[in-house]
Amino acid sequence: MSGRLLPCSPQEIGSLFLFEELAPEQLGRLCAEGRVEGFDAGPVYAEGDPATCFYVMIEGTVVLSRRVGGDDIEVTRTAQRGVYAGAVQAYLGDGVRQVYNNSLRVTEPTRFFVLPADTFASIVREWFPMAVHLLEGLFFGTKSTQRAVGQRERLLALGSLSAGLTHELNNPAAAAVRATATLRERVAKMRHKLGVISSGPFPRESLASLIEIQERTAERVGKAPAFSPLEASDREDALTDWLDDHGIPDGWRLAPTFVQAGLDTDWLEQVAAAVDEGILPGAIGWLNYTVETELLMDEIEDSTTRISHLVDAAKQYSQLDRAPYRVADVHELLDSTLLMLSGKIGDRIGIVKDYDRGLPRIPAYPAELNQVWTNLIDNAVAAIRDAGGDGTLTVRTARDGDRLLVEFGDTGPGVPAAIRDRIFDPFFTTKPVGEGTGLGLDISWRIVVNKHHGAIEVDSVPGETRFRVLLPVTAPDPDTDPTEAPA
């Protein structure tokens, strides 16, 4: 918006710290090509509008704010003469999208010296060519470095996740291979035992009863209950005694398998009643192979199911087969990230999921939110390890007004108050050289605030740190480009 045009005094302009070193003819040019405007209390310009002017306050009080989610967050409030805002990067020209990166308002009648953006750019380039080259190099160099190191940060995270996923996949895969090899051996022995039994002088009725018992045994294996160590030990002793009393060799070896399958002495009595005494040892041995075969097939099924879940989690995490911007369930994203990081988290850190399952799905960039979760979980795990290695990671979701809250809490040493205001700064890290880029939280902040129009906050005391991510539950305004991330 425009203010009231007022007289421009070169002497007054020259008293502002920004212009105090300029020559009289330069001050005269400023007044000739610029203007002084007076504003009553209210807005001067809004964040996101084209940056058309460079403002320098002569007198009054200004407030700068940023739009975070649905709220205007005050960044600066000052009455210091000479503070400036607006098109401060106009000298970069078309290399940068020239919009106001904040909103400016005044709380009392205020005067500004105002330069049109193109005039400000040409004057700065003409008067300070070396400074412009240095500033351009600094700006574009920093942006380039951020992109390069940010890509490296993503590659490092991907490498860590790949190593963890490989480890997680290897365990069930190896278990399935071992179980398959053992299963082949057991099936061969079962065929041999069946051949011995069928070639003996046993009535057809006994063999039919044995086959029927085998079927019922297989069904019981699939419904076997879980026993405590003490219960399992007592049942093994009882089964061993029964097997010994009935002349079954190696009863101590067979008993644990039968217990694992949920079988007891009552079941053995049914077997003994169904077959002749002479066939009993062979029948018990054959049924033992049946039980082992069923248990091994269960192990193979569990292992391959685990592999399938890991692959699904990897697809969910990477979002390779999904649209980049879509409506998503944050709980699915959180679960896939926790599963992908389970190898890195380890067994010494407990995970508590405090989810509000009634929360709505939200419009988001799921793959990028997964990167935020990865960064925050990685930092939490590192903090817990710094505190000794044992601790708890709590992931909580809840409704916070018109926003969705995702909170990561850890029991680490906390973030010192002296650096709390710097942790989201690019390249700031407390990790040793070579172990951190200092961009994890900066990238997270950009994804949450710039791309999702949300907010990210931290509360920390020794023994409890909580990072809070607040995301809108509705899509941004239609005229807002969700892919635009201001510098």
C-alpha positions as CSV (number, residue, x, y, z in Angstrom):
1,M,0.0,0.0,0.0
2,S,1.1,3.6,-0.5
3,G,1.5,6.2,2.2
4,R,1.4,10.0,2.1
5,L,4.1,11.7,0.1
6,L,6.3,14.0,2.3
7,P,9.3,16.2,1.6
8,C,12.6,14.5,1.3
9,S,15.6,16.1,3.1
10,P,19.1,14.9,2.0
11,Q,20.4,16.0,5.4
12,E,17.8,13.8,7.2
13,I,18.4,10.9,4.9
14,G,22.2,11.2,5.5
15,S,21.7,10.9,9.2
16,L,20.5,7.3,8.8
17,F,23.3,4.8,9.5
18,L,22.7,3.1,6.1
19,F,23.5,6.3,4.2
20,E,25.9,8.2,6.6
21,E,29.0,7.6,4.4
22,L,27.4,8.9,1.2
23,A,28.5,12.1,-0.5
24,P,26.1,15.1,-0.7
25,E,25.5,14.5,-4.5
26,Q,24.6,10.8,-3.7
27,L,22.2,11.9,-1.0
28,G,20.7,14.3,-3.5
29,R,20.2,11.6,-6.0
30,L,18.5,9.4,-3.4
31,C,16.0,12.2,-2.7
32,A,15.5,12.8,-6.4
33,E,14.8,9.2,-7.4
34,G,13.2,8.1,-4.1
35,R,10.6,9.5,-1.9
36,V,9.5,9.9,1.7
37,E,6.2,8.4,2.7
38,G,4.2,8.6,5.9
39,F,2.0,5.7,7.1
40,D,-0.6,5.5,9.8
41,A,-0.7,2.5,12.1
42,G,-1.4,-0.6,9.9
43,P,0.1,-2.7,7.1
44,V,2.7,-1.5,4.7
45,Y,3.2,-4.6,2.6
46,A,2.3,-8.3,2.8
47,E,4.5,-11.4,2.6
48,G,4.5,-13.1,-0.8
49,D,3.5,-9.9,-2.7
50,P,5.9,-8.7,-5.5
51,A,8.8,-6.8,-3.9
52,T,8.5,-3.4,-5.6
53,C,10.1,-1.1,-3.0
54,F,13.0,-0.9,-0.5
55,Y,12.0,0.8,2.8
56,V,14.3,2.6,5.3
57,M,12.5,3.8,8.5
58,I,13.2,7.5,9.4
59,E,11.0,7.5,12.5
60,G,8.3,5.4,14.1
61,T,7.9,1.7,15.1
62,V,7.9,-1.2,12.7
63,V,6.9,-4.9,13.1
64,L,8.1,-7.6,10.8
65,S,6.2,-11.0,10.8
66,R,6.3,-14.3,8.9
67,R,3.3,-16.4,8.0
68,V,3.6,-19.9,9.7
69,G,0.7,-22.2,9.1
70,G,-2.4,-20.0,9.6
71,D,-0.7,-17.6,11.9
72,D,1.4,-14.4,11.6
73,I,4.4,-14.8,13.8
74,E,6.2,-11.6,14.9
75,V,9.9,-11.7,14.0
76,T,11.1,-8.2,14.9
77,R,9.6,-5.1,16.5
78,T,11.9,-2.0,16.6
79,A,11.9,1.8,16.8
80,Q,15.6,2.1,15.7
81,R,16.1,4.7,13.0
82,G,17.5,3.4,9.8
83,V,16.2,-0.2,9.9
84,Y,15.4,-1.4,6.4
85,A,13.2,-4.0,4.8
86,G,11.4,-4.9,1.6
87,A,13.2,-5.5,-1.7
88,V,16.6,-6.0,0.0
89,Q,17.8,-8.5,-2.7
90,A,16.7,-6.5,-5.7
91,Y,20.3,-6.2,-6.8
92,L,20.2,-9.9,-7.6
93,G,17.8,-9.2,-10.5
94,D,16.0,-12.0,-12.2
95,G,18.2,-14.6,-10.6
96,V,15.9,-14.7,-7.6
97,R,12.1,-14.4,-7.4
98,Q,11.6,-11.0,-6.0
99,V,8.8,-11.2,-3.4
100,Y,8.5,-9.8,0.1
101,N,9.7,-12.5,2.5
102,N,7.8,-11.1,5.4
103,S,5.0,-8.7,6.2
104,L,5.6,-5.2,7.4
105,R,3.3,-3.1,9.5
106,V,3.7,0.0,11.7
107,T,2.2,0.6,15.2
108,E,2.2,4.4,15.1
109,P,2.5,7.1,12.5
110,T,5.8,6.2,10.8
111,R,7.9,7.8,8.0
112,F,10.0,5.8,5.5
113,F,12.5,6.7,2.8
114,V,11.3,4.6,-0.1
115,L,13.2,3.5,-3.2
116,P,11.6,1.6,-6.1
117,A,13.2,-1.8,-6.3
118,D,14.7,-1.3,-9.8
119,T,16.1,2.1,-8.8
120,F,17.6,0.6,-5.6
121,A,19.2,-2.2,-7.7
122,S,20.7,0.1,-10.2
123,I,22.1,2.5,-7.6
124,V,23.6,-0.3,-5.6
125,R,25.2,-1.8,-8.7
126,E,26.6,1.5,-9.8
127,W,27.9,2.7,-6.4
128,F,29.1,-0.5,-4.9
129,P,30.1,-2.9,-7.8
130,M,32.6,-4.9,-5.8
131,A,30.2,-5.3,-2.9
132,V,27.5,-6.5,-5.3
133,H,29.8,-9.1,-6.7
134,L,30.7,-10.3,-3.2
135,L,27.1,-10.4,-2.1
136,E,26.0,-12.3,-5.2
137,G,28.8,-14.8,-4.7
138,L,27.8,-15.2,-1.0
139,F,24.1,-15.6,-1.8
140,F,24.4,-17.9,-4.8
141,G,27.4,-19.7,-3.3
142,T,25.5,-20.4,-0.1
143,K,22.4,-21.6,-2.0
144,S,24.6,-23.9,-4.1
145,T,26.4,-25.2,-1.1
146,Q,23.1,-25.8,0.7
147,R,21.8,-27.8,-2.3
148,A,25.0,-29.8,-2.6
149,V,25.3,-30.6,1.1
150,G,21.6,-31.1,1.3
151,Q,21.8,-33.7,-1.4
152,R,24.8,-35.3,0.4
153,E,22.7,-35.3,3.6
154,R,19.9,-37.2,1.8
155,L,22.4,-39.6,0.4
156,L,24.0,-40.2,3.8
157,A,20.5,-40.8,5.2
158,L,19.7,-43.1,2.3
159,G,22.9,-45.0,2.9
160,S,22.2,-45.4,6.6
161,L,18.6,-46.5,5.8
162,S,19.8,-49.0,3.1
163,A,22.3,-50.5,5.6
164,G,19.6,-50.8,8.2
165,L,17.1,-52.2,5.7
166,T,19.7,-54.7,4.4
167,H,20.3,-55.9,8.0
168,E,16.6,-56.1,8.7
169,L,16.0,-58.1,5.5
170,N,19.0,-60.4,6.1
171,N,17.7,-61.8,9.4
172,P,14.4,-63.2,8.1
173,A,15.9,-64.2,4.8
174,A,18.6,-66.2,6.6
175,A,16.0,-67.7,8.9
176,A,13.9,-68.8,5.9
177,V,17.0,-70.3,4.2
178,R,17.9,-72.3,7.4
179,A,14.3,-73.4,7.9
180,T,14.0,-74.5,4.3
181,A,17.2,-76.6,4.5
182,T,16.0,-78.2,7.8
183,L,12.5,-78.8,6.3
184,R,14.0,-80.7,3.4
185,E,15.9,-82.9,5.8
186,R,12.8,-83.5,8.0
187,V,10.5,-84.3,5.1
188,A,13.1,-86.9,3.8
189,K,13.1,-88.5,7.3
190,M,9.4,-88.5,7.5
191,R,9.1,-90.3,4.1
192,H,11.6,-92.8,5.3
193,K,9.7,-93.4,8.6
194,L,6.4,-93.7,6.7
195,G,8.1,-96.3,4.4
196,V,9.2,-98.3,7.5
197,I,5.8,-98.2,9.0
198,S,3.9,-99.1,5.9
199,S,6.2,-102.0,5.1
200,G,5.6,-103.6,8.6
201,P,2.9,-106.1,9.5
202,F,0.4,-103.4,10.7
203,P,-3.3,-103.6,10.3
204,R,-4.9,-101.2,7.8
205,E,-7.0,-99.7,10.6
206,S,-3.9,-98.7,12.6
207,L,-2.4,-97.0,9.7
208,A,-5.6,-95.1,9.0
209,S,-5.8,-94.1,12.7
210,L,-2.2,-92.8,12.5
211,I,-3.0,-90.7,9.4
212,E,-6.0,-89.2,11.2
213,I,-3.9,-88.4,14.2
214,Q,-1.3,-86.8,12.0
215,E,-4.0,-84.5,10.6
216,R,-5.2,-83.5,14.0
217,T,-1.6,-83.0,15.2
218,A,-0.9,-80.6,12.3
219,E,-4.1,-78.6,13.2
220,R,-2.9,-78.3,16.9
221,V,0.5,-77.0,15.8
222,G,-1.2,-74.0,14.2
223,K,-3.1,-73.2,17.4
224,A,-0.3,-73.8,19.8
225,P,-0.4,-71.4,22.8
226,A,2.6,-69.6,24.2
227,F,3.9,-70.9,27.5
228,S,6.1,-69.2,30.1
229,P,9.6,-70.7,30.6
230,L,8.4,-72.3,33.8
231,E,5.3,-73.8,32.2
232,A,7.3,-75.1,29.3
233,S,9.8,-76.7,31.6
234,D,7.1,-78.5,33.6
235,R,5.4,-79.7,30.4
236,E,8.7,-81.0,29.0
237,D,9.4,-82.9,32.2
238,A,5.9,-84.6,32.1
239,L,6.3,-85.5,28.4
240,T,9.8,-86.8,28.9
241,D,8.6,-89.1,31.8
242,W,5.7,-90.4,29.6
243,L,7.9,-91.1,26.7
244,D,10.5,-92.9,28.9
245,D,7.7,-95.0,30.6
246,H,6.5,-96.1,27.1
247,G,9.9,-97.1,25.8
248,I,10.3,-94.2,23.4
249,P,14.0,-93.6,22.8
250,D,15.4,-90.0,23.2
251,G,12.3,-88.7,24.9
252,W,14.2,-85.7,26.3
253,R,14.9,-84.7,22.7
254,L,11.3,-85.0,21.5
255,A,9.6,-83.3,24.4
256,P,10.6,-79.7,23.6
257,T,9.3,-80.0,20.1
258,F,6.0,-81.4,21.3
259,V,5.7,-78.6,23.9
260,Q,6.3,-76.0,21.3
261,A,3.5,-77.5,19.2
262,G,1.1,-77.4,22.2
263,L,1.0,-81.1,22.7
264,D,0.7,-82.8,26.1
265,T,0.5,-86.2,27.7
266,D,-3.2,-86.5,27.0
267,W,-2.4,-86.2,23.3
268,L,0.2,-89.0,23.7
269,E,-2.3,-91.2,25.4
270,Q,-4.7,-90.7,22.4
271,V,-1.8,-91.8,20.1
272,A,-1.1,-94.8,22.2
273,A,-4.7,-95.8,22.3
274,A,-5.1,-95.5,18.5
275,V,-2.1,-97.7,17.5
276,D,-0.6,-101.0,18.5
277,E,2.1,-101.0,21.1
278,G,4.6,-102.3,18.6
279,I,4.0,-99.4,16.2
280,L,4.0,-96.7,19.0
281,P,7.8,-95.8,18.9
282,G,7.7,-95.5,15.1
283,A,4.4,-93.6,15.2
284,I,5.8,-91.1,17.8
285,G,8.9,-90.6,15.7
286,W,6.9,-90.0,12.5
287,L,4.5,-87.6,14.3
288,N,7.6,-85.7,15.6
289,Y,8.7,-85.2,12.0
290,T,5.2,-84.0,11.2
291,V,5.4,-81.5,14.1
292,E,8.8,-80.3,13.1
293,T,7.7,-79.9,9.5
294,E,4.7,-77.7,10.6
295,L,6.9,-75.6,12.8
296,L,9.4,-75.1,10.1
297,M,6.7,-74.1,7.6
298,D,5.4,-71.6,10.2
299,E,8.9,-70.2,10.6
300,I,9.3,-69.8,6.8
301,E,5.9,-68.1,6.6
302,D,6.8,-65.7,9.4
303,S,10.1,-64.9,7.8
304,T,8.7,-64.3,4.3
305,T,5.9,-62.2,5.8
306,R,8.5,-60.1,7.6
307,I,10.4,-59.6,4.4
308,S,7.1,-58.6,2.7
309,H,6.4,-56.1,5.4
310,L,9.9,-54.6,5.2
311,V,9.5,-54.2,1.4
312,D,6.1,-52.5,1.8
313,A,7.6,-50.2,4.5
314,A,10.4,-49.3,2.1
315,K,7.9,-48.5,-0.6
316,Q,5.8,-46.5,1.8
317,Y,8.9,-44.6,3.0
318,S,10.3,-43.8,-0.4
319,Q,6.8,-43.1,-1.9
320,L,8.3,-44.1,-5.3
321,D,5.0,-45.3,-6.6
322,R,2.9,-42.4,-5.2
323,A,2.1,-38.9,-6.3
324,P,4.5,-36.4,-4.8
325,Y,1.7,-34.3,-3.3
326,R,-1.4,-36.1,-2.0
327,V,-3.6,-36.8,1.0
328,A,-1.7,-39.0,3.4
329,D,-2.0,-40.7,6.8
330,V,0.8,-39.5,9.0
331,H,0.7,-42.7,11.1
332,E,1.5,-44.8,8.0
333,L,4.4,-42.5,7.3
334,L,5.7,-42.6,10.9
335,D,5.4,-46.4,11.1
336,S,7.3,-46.9,7.8
337,T,10.1,-44.5,9.0
338,L,10.4,-46.2,12.4
339,L,10.5,-49.6,10.7
340,M,13.2,-48.4,8.2
341,L,15.2,-47.0,11.2
342,S,14.7,-49.9,13.5
343,G,18.2,-51.3,12.9
344,K,19.7,-47.9,13.7
345,I,17.5,-47.4,16.8
346,G,18.6,-50.8,18.2
347,D,17.3,-52.8,21.1
348,R,18.4,-50.5,23.9
349,I,16.0,-47.6,23.0
350,G,12.4,-48.2,23.7
351,I,9.8,-46.8,21.3
352,V,6.4,-45.6,22.6
353,K,3.7,-44.8,20.0
354,D,1.1,-42.5,21.4
355,Y,-1.1,-42.1,18.4
356,D,-4.5,-40.4,18.0
357,R,-5.9,-42.7,15.4
358,G,-8.9,-40.4,15.0
359,L,-6.9,-37.7,13.2
360,P,-7.7,-37.0,9.6
361,R,-5.5,-37.6,6.6
362,I,-3.8,-34.4,5.5
363,P,-2.6,-32.9,2.2
364,A,1.2,-33.3,2.1
365,Y,4.4,-34.3,0.4
366,P,4.7,-37.7,2.1
367,A,8.3,-38.5,0.9
368,E,9.5,-35.2,2.3
369,L,7.7,-35.6,5.6
370,N,9.4,-39.0,5.9
371,Q,12.7,-37.1,5.6
372,V,11.6,-34.8,8.4
373,W,10.7,-37.8,10.6
374,T,14.1,-39.4,9.7
375,N,16.1,-36.3,10.7
376,L,14.2,-35.9,14.0
377,I,14.4,-39.6,15.0
378,D,18.1,-39.7,14.0
379,N,18.8,-36.7,16.3
380,A,16.7,-38.2,19.1
381,V,18.6,-41.5,18.9
382,A,22.0,-39.7,18.9
383,A,20.9,-37.7,21.9
384,I,19.9,-40.8,23.8
385,R,23.2,-42.5,23.0
386,D,25.0,-39.4,24.2
387,A,23.2,-39.9,27.6
388,G,24.4,-43.5,27.9
389,G,22.6,-45.5,25.2
390,D,19.5,-46.5,27.1
391,G,16.3,-44.4,26.9
392,T,12.9,-43.9,25.3
393,L,11.8,-42.4,22.1
394,T,8.1,-41.3,22.2
395,V,6.2,-40.5,19.0
396,R,2.9,-38.7,19.7
397,T,0.2,-37.4,17.4
398,A,-2.7,-35.2,18.4
399,R,-5.0,-32.4,17.2
400,D,-3.8,-28.9,17.9
401,G,-6.6,-26.5,16.9
402,D,-6.8,-26.5,13.1
403,R,-3.4,-28.3,12.9
404,L,-2.1,-31.8,13.3
405,L,0.7,-32.3,15.8
406,V,3.5,-34.8,15.5
407,E,5.8,-34.8,18.5
408,F,9.1,-36.6,19.0
409,G,10.3,-36.9,22.6
410,D,13.6,-38.3,23.8
411,T,15.2,-38.9,27.2
412,G,18.6,-37.5,26.1
413,P,20.6,-34.7,27.8
414,G,18.6,-31.9,26.2
415,V,19.4,-29.0,23.9
416,P,21.5,-26.4,25.8
417,A,19.7,-23.0,26.1
418,A,22.8,-21.3,24.6
419,I,22.3,-23.0,21.2
420,R,18.6,-23.5,21.2
421,D,18.0,-20.5,18.9
422,R,20.6,-21.7,16.4
423,I,19.7,-25.4,15.9
424,F,17.7,-24.6,12.7
425,D,20.4,-22.5,11.2
426,P,22.1,-23.9,8.0
427,F,25.4,-25.7,8.7
428,F,25.1,-25.5,12.5
429,T,25.9,-28.8,14.1
430,T,27.1,-30.0,17.5
431,K,28.4,-33.3,16.0
432,P,32.1,-33.9,15.4
433,V,33.6,-32.9,12.1
434,G,32.6,-35.4,9.4
435,E,29.6,-36.7,11.3
436,G,27.1,-34.0,10.6
437,T,26.4,-31.5,7.9
438,G,24.3,-29.1,10.0
439,L,21.5,-29.2,7.4
440,G,19.2,-31.9,8.9
441,L,17.1,-29.5,11.0
442,D,17.4,-26.7,8.4
443,I,16.0,-29.0,5.7
444,S,13.3,-30.2,8.1
445,W,12.4,-26.5,8.9
446,R,12.2,-25.7,5.2
447,I,10.0,-28.8,4.4
448,V,7.6,-28.1,7.3
449,V,7.4,-24.3,7.2
450,N,8.1,-23.3,3.6
451,K,6.6,-26.3,1.8
452,H,3.7,-27.4,4.1
453,H,3.0,-24.0,5.7
454,G,3.4,-25.5,9.1
455,A,5.6,-24.9,12.1
456,I,8.4,-26.7,14.0
457,E,9.2,-26.0,17.6
458,V,11.4,-27.4,20.3
459,D,11.1,-27.7,24.1
460,S,14.0,-29.1,26.0
461,V,15.2,-29.7,29.5
462,P,17.8,-32.2,30.7
463,G,16.3,-35.6,30.3
464,E,13.4,-34.5,28.1
465,T,13.5,-32.9,24.6
466,R,10.4,-32.6,22.4
467,F,10.3,-31.5,18.8
468,R,6.8,-30.5,17.7
469,V,5.8,-30.5,14.1
470,L,2.5,-28.7,13.4
471,L,0.9,-29.3,10.0
472,P,-2.3,-27.8,8.5
473,V,-5.1,-30.3,8.1
474,T,-6.4,-28.5,5.0
475,A,-4.6,-27.6,1.8
476,P,-3.0,-24.1,1.4
477,D,-4.8,-21.4,-0.5
478,P,-5.3,-22.2,-4.2
479,D,-3.1,-19.2,-5.2
480,T,-0.2,-20.5,-3.1
481,D,2.4,-22.5,-5.0
482,P,3.2,-25.4,-2.6
483,T,6.5,-26.1,-4.4
484,E,7.9,-22.6,-3.8
485,A,10.3,-22.4,-0.9
486,P,11.6,-18.9,-0.2
487,A,15.3,-18.5,0.3
